[in-house]
Amino acid sequence: MKPIRKAVLPVAGLGTRFLPATKAVPKEMLTVVDRPVVQHVVDEAREAGIEHFIFVTGRGKAVIEDHFDIAYELDRTLQERGKQAAYEALKQDLPMAGQTSFTRQQAPLGLGHAVWCAREIVGDEPFAVLLPDMLSRGCMGQMLRAYEQHGGNIIAVEEVKPEETHQYGIVSVGETFGQTFEITGMVEKPKQGTAPSNYIISGRYILQPEVFAILEKGETGAGGEIQLTDAMIRLAETQKFFGLRYEGRTYDTGSKLGFLTANLAYALEREDLAGPLKAEIARLLEG
């Protein structure tokens, strides 16, 4: 069983739900407290042991590549001004040389197409996919432990209210193994009242490389796009899939409410911000 060394991060999305903020700034670079959303996701993957980060970008996303590179002028200025702590923090955030790769998705043809764009860099080995607008701290570490137990393909899932299932990809639950279970079926955005469970696909995957041959065919699904869920359904005909019940909370920073909630949650965990922030929230609620 090959280890999971590489992670694909699809960052080519237009971020239309955050216009006009994302007209010139990629949505992945919007900050949760003082770190870009994409940095939080990379932090999660690095802590889990991922070694190589593959960013699938689009036009106007060059700033993401710059963010994960050395900024000579900034580094020199920080050192000259004696801001050593800030300088060391920037160094610590940087992946090592050769640990990042960037490839282009020239047209917005769907998540499945974005993943397929990374095929040459991933090669013939299993890999992780992390959606960069979903913050799920510790999730990839839990998934890698599940992969060590089961192998195959792993999907992180979370429960939602039954009346919300039509908004998501949903999995069917088979034999259960504690925190994990065998997935016996998948459906993308089922009609209300028809979902096989209330477990949603929540933005973290471990996939075998055979998925690329399915995506290669370019078959379109919902919205006329190449859907990753459709490819996984096909792959499940020959390979096993397991669901991991993520122990934690996911913040969907692609939505305005999720983004604001993530900022509050992350800030309230910081000793330097929690007290003053609580006081400000109390003043706002008092009106």
C-alpha positions, -999 to +999 in steps of 0.1 A: +000+000+000+016+032-012+018+061+013+000+094+007+027+120-001+009+144-024-021+167-021-040+184-048-056+218-040-080+232-067-076+269-064-089+281-098-124+290-087-137+325-095-151+332-060-182+348-074-200+346-040-175+371-026-176+398-053-165+425-054-138+414-028-126+387-052-124+408-083-087+413-078-079+391-048-083+353-050-109+340-026-082+316-013-062+346-001-089+361+020-078+360+056-092+341+085-078+362+113-042+368+100-036+339+077-050+333+042-076+305+039-053+285+017-025+287+042-047+272+069-055+243+045-018+237+037-010+238+075-036+210+080-020+189+053+016+195+065+007+186+100-007+153+087+025+145+069+018+155+033+051+163+015+041+178-019+014+204-026+000+206-061-020+238-067-044+238-097-046+275-105-063+298-131-058+332-144-054+359-117-041+334-091-004+342-093-005+358-059-010+323-044+023+311-059+040+343-046+026+336-011+044+303-010+077+318-021+104+338-005+098+376-004+134+389-004+125+426+001+101+418+030+126+394+047+154+420+045+132+447+058+120+426+088+156+417+097+168+453+094+140+465+117+147+438+142+114+420+137+130+386+141+099+369+153+079+379+123+107+369+100+110+334+116+072+329+114+073+336+076+101+311+072+083+285+092+052+288+070+071+282+037+071+246+023+106+234+015+121+239-019+105+216-044+075+208-023+051+229-043+039+226-079+015+248-099-005+238-129-032+256-148-069+248-153-075+269-184-113+267-183-137+263-154-150+228-163-156+215-128-138+200-098-132+167-116-115+185-144-094+205-119-082+172-103-075+157-137-052+187-145-029+175-118-025+140-132+011+144-146+024+157-113+006+132-091+017+102-113+008+066-104+003+069-067-026+076-044-031+112-034-052+136-013-076+163-025-083+193-002-109+219-012-092+252-002-124+269+009-132+242+035-114+246+068-114+212+087-085+213+111-071+178+118-092+161+092-064+150+069-046+134+098-077+115+107-081+104+070-045+092+068-051+070+098-082+056+082-062+049+050-036+030+070-064+009+083-085+003+052-065+014+021-086+021-009-103+054-012-114+076+017-139+104+018-144+127+048-181+130+057-202+151+081-238+149+092-263+176+082-300+180+088-321+157+065-338+188+049-304+200+038-292+169+020-303+181-015-275+207-014-246+182-012-231+150-024-244+122-002-230+087+006-248+055+015-236+038+047-225+001+047-205-019+073-193+003+101-158+002+117-159+028+145-151+062+131-152+048+095-177+029+074-179+013+039-195+035+013-221+015-007-232+043-029-229+081-037-253+106-052-248+142-061-275+166-047-304+141-045-339+154-046-354+162-012-366+131+006-346+107-015-311+109+001-297+075+012-283+091+044-275+125+059-238+121+055-224+147+031-191+147+012-172+175+030-142+185+009-114+160+019-106+130-002-079+103-006-081+088-041-063+061-060-047+072-093-071+051-114-096+080-110-076+099-137-085+074-164-122+080-156-118+118-156-099+116-189-131+107-207-144+142-199-180+131-192-201+159-178-227+158-151-245+184-130-242+219-143-225+206-175-192+202-156-169+173-151-179+162-116-155+144-092-184+127-075-194+111-108-159+098-113-158+084-078-191+066-085-175+049-115-143+041-096-164+025-068-175-002-092-140-017-090-125-003-058-136+002-022-146+035-007-147+043+030-163+072+048-145+089+076-167+106+102-147+138+107-144+146+144-144+183+143-162+212+127-158+223+091-161+260+082-172+267+046-153+299+039-167+300+004-200+313+020-203+346+037-217+332+069-191+304+070-163+328+064-174+351+092-180+322+116-145+309+109-130+342+117-148+344+150-140+307+159-103+310+151-100+344+169-117+332+200-091+305+203-063+330+206-052+343+239-044+378+225-078+382+209-104+362+227-110+386+256-112+418+236-133+401+209-158+388+233-162+423+247-167+437+212-193+411+204-212+419+236-212+456+227-226+448+192-253+425+206-263+452+231-270+474+201 
